Amino acid sequence: MANAGNEIVFKKETVAKLLTRSFKEDKTKVSSDAVILVAEMLKVFVEEATRRAVKQADSEDCDNIDIEHFEKILPQLLLDF
C-alpha cells in the first residue's frame, strides 16, 4: 500500500497476486478490471476502518489510536462489508 499524500493506493500487482493466490486452478485468470475493482474496495475498506477507529478513540478521549480501537470496531465493520 502506498500513501500519496492522504490518499490510499494499493498497487495493482499486489492486489492481483493476492487474488491469484486464492485460486485453486492455475488456469484461472483475473482481468485488469477486476483488479481495479478489488483495489478500490480495499481502499474503501481501509478508509472506513480508519474513520471508525478514530471515532472510537475520540469516544474514549484518547489522543492516539491503538490496536484496541481497531479491534472494537472490527466486528461491525466486517458485518457492514
C-alpha positions as CSV (number, residue, x, y, z in Angstrom):
1,M,0.0,0.0,0.0
2,A,1.4,3.3,-1.0
3,N,0.3,6.6,0.5
4,A,0.2,9.5,-1.9
5,G,-0.4,12.5,0.4
6,N,-3.6,11.4,2.2
7,E,-4.8,9.1,-0.5
8,I,-4.6,5.4,0.0
9,V,-3.4,3.5,-3.1
10,F,-2.9,-0.2,-3.4
11,K,-0.5,-1.5,-6.1
12,K,-2.3,-3.4,-8.8
13,E,0.4,-6.0,-8.9
14,T,0.0,-6.7,-5.2
15,V,-3.8,-7.0,-5.5
16,A,-3.5,-9.3,-8.5
17,K,-1.1,-11.6,-6.6
18,L,-3.4,-11.7,-3.6
19,L,-6.3,-12.7,-5.8
20,T,-4.4,-15.3,-7.8
21,R,-3.1,-16.9,-4.6
22,S,-6.7,-17.9,-3.6
23,F,-7.4,-19.6,-7.0
24,K,-7.5,-23.4,-6.9
25,E,-6.6,-23.9,-10.5
26,D,-3.6,-22.4,-12.2
27,K,-5.6,-21.7,-15.4
28,T,-7.8,-19.2,-13.6
29,K,-7.0,-15.6,-14.7
30,V,-8.1,-12.3,-13.3
31,S,-8.9,-9.3,-15.5
32,S,-7.4,-5.9,-15.1
33,D,-10.9,-4.5,-14.4
34,A,-11.4,-7.0,-11.6
35,V,-8.0,-6.0,-10.1
36,I,-9.0,-2.3,-10.2
37,L,-12.4,-3.0,-8.6
38,V,-10.9,-5.0,-5.8
39,A,-8.2,-2.4,-5.2
40,E,-11.0,0.2,-4.9
41,M,-12.9,-2.0,-2.5
42,L,-9.7,-2.4,-0.3
43,K,-9.3,1.4,-0.4
44,V,-12.8,2.0,0.8
45,F,-12.5,-0.7,3.5
46,V,-9.2,0.8,4.9
47,E,-10.6,4.3,4.8
48,E,-13.8,3.2,6.7
49,A,-11.8,1.2,9.2
50,T,-9.6,4.3,9.8
51,R,-12.6,6.6,10.3
52,R,-14.3,4.2,12.7
53,A,-11.1,3.6,14.7
54,V,-10.6,7.4,15.0
55,K,-14.2,7.8,16.1
56,Q,-13.8,5.1,18.7
57,A,-10.6,6.7,20.1
58,D,-12.4,10.0,20.3
59,S,-15.3,8.5,22.2
60,E,-12.7,7.2,24.7
61,D,-11.0,10.6,24.9
62,C,-7.7,9.1,23.6
63,D,-5.2,11.1,21.6
64,N,-3.6,8.1,19.9
65,I,-5.3,5.3,18.0
66,D,-4.3,1.8,19.3
67,I,-5.0,-1.7,18.0
68,E,-7.6,-2.0,20.7
69,H,-9.7,0.7,19.0
70,F,-9.5,-1.1,15.7
71,E,-10.4,-4.4,17.5
72,K,-13.5,-2.8,18.9
73,I,-14.8,-1.6,15.6
74,L,-13.8,-4.7,13.5
75,P,-16.9,-6.9,14.1
76,Q,-19.4,-4.3,12.9
77,L,-17.1,-3.3,10.1
78,L,-16.9,-6.8,8.8
79,L,-20.7,-7.2,9.0
80,D,-21.2,-3.9,7.1
81,F,-18.9,-5.1,4.3
